[in-house]
Every structure is written in structure tokens, then in C-alpha cells.
Amino acid sequence: VLHRIAAGIVPYPFNLASVVSSNPDLYGPFWICMTLVLTTALSGNISKFFSGSVKWDFHFHEVIVLLTCIYVYTICLPLGLWGLMVWRKVDGRYSLFQLLTVYGYSMSAFIPLTVISLVD
């Protein structure tokens, strides 16, 4: 899983599609998206807390919206790409499972960005 996360963050010398194509899984992408939701929600709340201009209050519905947006993006984009490849009859196309795995692991690049966004 760590090798796949590294391939999702650093495009060179890795090729995420070739790393994932032999043995795709959805375990890593699920937890990467959950971690992204957690770090985004935490950094947003910490930023509100330290700004001081707004009375800090946790809004759980924002986490639900964030969770929905991240998972819809992670599922619908590969699904649309797979449907386009089936419709255009692309030779040597990836399976839907492989595309979901690649897009899920590529979301790991956003986790450090949510932590870095606290510094403003």
C-alpha cells in the first residue's frame, strides 16, 4: 500500500497504472479518501478556531458534504472514463476496478496539501 501511495504522489520514476494493474484493490483508496475527509475537516476547523474572527463551532453537515464530494469525485470520474473507453471501443483498456484503484490512490497527493493549507 505504501508503494502505491508513493506512486500516486510522485509520478516519476513510478507509473501508478503499471503498479496497480497486476493486483488492484479498493482497501487503500477507501482509507485514503477517509483520511482526506478527516484532514480537510480538521484543518478547516483548526483554521476557523485560530482566525478568532468567527465563534468556533463544529458543523457536522459540512463533513457529510465533504465526504459526499470526495467519494463522488473518486467514483464518478473513473466510471465516466471507463464508460467512454467502452463506448469508443479502446483496445487494451483498463477495467473499472483498476481505474477506481488508480484514482483512489492518486487522491493521496491531496492529504499533505490539506495540512499545508493551515499555514496562511
C-alpha positions as CSV (number, residue, x, y, z in Angstrom):
1,V,0.0,0.0,0.0
2,L,2.8,2.4,0.8
3,H,4.5,1.7,-2.6
4,R,1.1,2.5,-4.3
5,I,0.7,5.7,-2.3
6,A,4.2,6.8,-3.3
7,A,3.4,6.0,-6.9
8,G,0.3,8.2,-6.5
9,I,2.1,11.1,-5.1
10,V,5.4,11.0,-7.1
11,P,4.8,10.4,-10.8
12,Y,8.4,9.7,-11.6
13,P,10.0,7.1,-11.5
14,F,6.8,5.3,-10.7
15,N,3.9,4.5,-13.0
16,L,0.8,4.1,-10.9
17,A,-1.2,2.3,-13.6
18,S,1.5,-0.4,-14.0
19,V,1.9,-0.7,-10.2
20,V,-1.8,-1.2,-9.8
21,S,-2.7,-3.2,-12.9
22,S,-1.4,-6.6,-11.6
23,N,-3.4,-6.6,-8.3
24,P,-6.0,-3.8,-7.9
25,D,-7.7,-3.3,-4.5
26,L,-10.1,-0.9,-3.0
27,Y,-8.9,-1.1,0.6
28,G,-6.2,1.6,0.2
29,P,-8.3,4.0,-1.8
30,F,-11.2,3.8,0.7
31,W,-8.9,4.7,3.6
32,I,-7.1,7.4,1.6
33,C,-10.4,9.1,0.9
34,M,-11.4,8.8,4.5
35,T,-8.1,10.3,5.6
36,L,-8.6,13.1,3.1
37,V,-12.0,13.9,4.6
38,L,-10.6,13.8,8.1
39,T,-7.6,16.1,7.4
40,T,-9.7,18.5,5.4
41,A,-12.3,18.8,8.1
42,L,-9.7,19.1,10.8
43,S,-7.7,21.7,9.0
44,G,-10.8,23.8,8.2
45,N,-11.9,23.7,11.8
46,I,-8.5,24.5,13.2
47,S,-8.2,27.4,10.7
48,K,-11.6,28.7,11.9
49,F,-10.5,28.4,15.5
50,F,-7.3,30.3,15.1
51,S,-8.7,33.0,13.0
52,G,-10.5,34.4,16.0
53,S,-13.0,36.4,14.0
54,V,-15.6,33.7,13.9
55,K,-17.0,32.0,17.0
56,W,-15.8,28.4,16.6
57,D,-18.5,25.9,16.2
58,F,-18.3,22.4,14.6
59,H,-20.7,21.8,11.8
60,F,-21.1,18.1,11.2
61,H,-23.2,18.7,8.0
62,E,-20.1,20.2,6.3
63,V,-18.2,16.9,6.9
64,I,-21.1,15.0,5.3
65,V,-21.0,17.3,2.2
66,L,-17.2,17.0,2.1
67,L,-17.4,13.2,2.3
68,T,-20.0,13.1,-0.4
69,C,-18.0,15.3,-2.7
70,I,-14.8,13.4,-2.3
71,Y,-16.4,10.0,-2.9
72,V,-18.5,11.1,-5.8
73,Y,-15.4,12.5,-7.4
74,T,-13.4,9.4,-6.7
75,I,-16.1,7.1,-8.1
76,C,-17.8,9.0,-10.9
77,L,-14.7,10.2,-12.7
78,P,-13.3,6.7,-13.2
79,L,-16.8,5.4,-14.0
80,G,-17.2,8.1,-16.7
81,L,-13.7,7.4,-18.1
82,W,-14.4,3.6,-18.2
83,G,-17.8,4.3,-19.9
84,L,-16.0,6.5,-22.5
85,M,-13.4,3.8,-23.2
86,V,-16.2,1.1,-23.6
87,W,-18.2,3.4,-25.9
88,R,-15.1,4.2,-28.0
89,K,-14.0,0.6,-28.0
90,V,-10.5,1.4,-26.9
91,D,-8.1,-1.6,-27.3
92,G,-6.2,-2.6,-24.1
93,R,-8.5,-0.6,-21.9
94,Y,-8.3,-0.8,-18.1
95,S,-11.1,-2.4,-16.1
96,L,-13.3,-0.3,-13.9
97,F,-11.8,-1.9,-10.8
98,Q,-8.3,-0.8,-12.0
99,L,-9.4,2.8,-12.7
100,L,-11.1,3.1,-9.3
101,T,-7.9,1.9,-7.7
102,V,-5.7,4.3,-9.7
103,Y,-8.0,7.3,-8.9
104,G,-8.3,6.3,-5.3
105,Y,-4.5,6.1,-4.8
106,S,-3.9,9.3,-6.7
107,M,-6.1,11.1,-4.1
108,S,-3.2,10.6,-1.6
109,A,-1.5,13.6,-3.1
110,F,-4.1,15.9,-1.6
111,I,-3.6,14.8,2.0
112,P,-0.3,16.8,2.6
113,L,-1.9,19.8,0.9
114,T,-4.7,19.9,3.5
115,V,-2.2,20.0,6.3
116,I,-0.1,22.7,4.5
117,S,-3.2,24.8,4.0
118,L,-3.2,25.5,7.7
119,V,-0.2,27.9,7.2
120,D,-1.7,31.1,6.0
